[in-house]
Amino acid sequence: MRRELDWRRTFDRLQQAMDDNRGMFLVVPGPSGRANPMTVSWGQIGFVWSRPIFTVFVRESRYTHECLVTADSFTVNVPEPGQLAEELSVCGTTSGRDTDKLQICALATHPGERVAAPYLSDCSLHYECRIVARRQVELADIAARDIIEEHYANGDPHLVVLGEIVGAFVRDDQ
C-alpha cells in the first residue's frame, strides 16, 4: 500500500539518491503504450508558473526522448539506499526501443493514481508528474563553454521536460 506525502517532505530521499550517484527511475509510456523505465541522475524540483515542477533531462539519442515527446505524464521512482543497483544499471545502459527493461529487471508497475504513467512498486517513493512543457536544448543555448565541453563533447543535447507534481507517494512501511 502507498500513502500520499507532501512532496516538500521528500527532498532528503531525493537528495540521497542524487548524492549516492545511484539515480532514480524515470518511467514514461512509449508510443505503443508499454512503460519504459530509464535511470536518471539529473533532475530538479522547484516552482514554475506557481506550480510544483519536477524537471527531468533526457538526451536526444535515448528512446525515452521519443517517449517523452508524445507522452502526457511521467513518474520518478526513488529506490531505497542500496536497493535496485543492478536494475538502475540495466535501465541506464539498455535501450527500451527493442527491449522490455521491466521484464529483464523483473520490475513491477502499477497504474498511476493521477497520471497515465505507471509507477514502480519496487521503489519506496514516487512522484506523479503531468507534463506541462518540453524544450529541446540546442548547444547554442548553453552559455557556459565548460558545460558544453564536459557534458556535450559529442553533441547529443537534452530535452528538458517540466512535469507538474500532482502527487508524491511513499510505501506504508516507510
N, C-alpha and C positions, 0 to 999 in steps of 0.2 A: 504494500500500500504506500501511497505517496500523500504528502500533505503540502499545501501551498505555504510558501515562506515569502516574506517581503524581500524582494530582490536586493534591497540595500543591505541586507544582513548576510549576503553571500560572498562579499569581497575577499574574506580571508581564505576561503576554499579556492576561489578562482585564482587569487594571487599565488597560493601554494602550488597549484597546477602549473602556472606560468613559471614560477621560480625554479621548480624542480626540473624544468625542461621536459616534463612528461607530456604536456599538451592535453588537449581535450578533443572530443569528437564533435565535429560539425556534421549534422545529419540533414540531408535535403533530398526530397523526392526527385528522381530523374525524370526525363521526358516520358519514359514508359510507365512511370508511377512507382518503380522499385526504389526503395530507400537506399541512399548511398552515404556511408559514413566516411569522413576524411579527418585525419588528425590535423589540428591547427594549434599553433603555439603563439599566434599573434591575435590580438583582439582587444577591444576596449569597451568600457561601459561609460556612458555619460548621458547628457541631455541634448537633444536637438529638437527644435520646434516644440519645446516644453514637454517632450516625451522621453521616457527612459529608452535608451537605444543601446543595443549590443552591436558593435561594428566588427565585421569579420573581413578578412583579406584572403583572396584566393587567386592564385596565378592563372593567367590566361591559358596556359598549356594543360591545366588539370581538367579532368572530366567534371569535377564538381563545379567548375566555372560554367560549363554548359548547363548544368542543372540549375544553378542559381539564376541564370538569365531567364529561365522560364517558370521558376517556382514562385509561389506567393508567401512561403514561410520556410523557416529552418529551426532546428533545435541545436543548442550547445549543451553537451553532456560531459560532466566532470566526474571522472572516477576517483575513488578513494586513493590516498597516497599508497604507492607500492602495488596497486592493483592494475590489471589490464595492460601491463607494459608491452607484452608481445602483440596484443591486439592494436595498441596505439602504433606500434612499429609497422605492422602489416597495413593498417589503414593510412599510414603516411607514406608508404612506398609502393603500394599496389594500386593500379587504376581500377576504378569501378566501371569503366567503359565496357569491358568484356568480362568482368569478374564480379561475382556476388561476394563482396567482402563480409557481409553479415553471416553468410553461410560458412565461409572459410574460418572466420573467427568465432563462430557459434555465439554471436551476439543476438540477444532477443530485443525486439522492438515492441512498442505498444503505441496505439494511436495517441497523438497529442490531445490534450484536453481542450485547447483553444485554437489550435492551428492544424493544418493538414499534415505537416511533417511529423513523423513519429519520433519518439524518444527512445533511448537505450535503457532498458530496465536494469542493466548491469552497473549503471552509474548511479552514484548516490545523490547527485544534484543535476537538474537540467533546467534550462531556460527555454521557453517557447517564444519565438520571435516572428512577427509579421513583417515581411519585407516592405519598407516604405520608400527606399531609394537605392539605386545602384549607380556606380560610376567607374568606368574603366580608366585606370591611371595611365597616362602617357608619360614616357620618360621625360619629356619636355616640361611636364608639370612639376617635377621634383627639383627644387631649387638647390638642395644640398648635394654637391658633387660626390662627397664621400658616401652618401647613402646609395647613390647610383653605383659607385664602384664596389661597395660592399655587398649590396643585395641584388643588383641588376646588371652585373658584368656581362651576362649572356642575354640581356633583354628580359622578356617574359614578365611584364609588369602585372600587378594585381588588379583584380576587380574589387572595389570597396563596396560592401553591402551593408546598409543600415537596416537593422531589424528592430522594430519596436518590441520591447519586452512586454508581453501580455501575460506572462506567468513565470514564476520560478517555483520549483518543486523539489522536495527532498524526500528520501525514503523515510518511513516512520521510524525506522531503527536508528536514525541519525539525530 
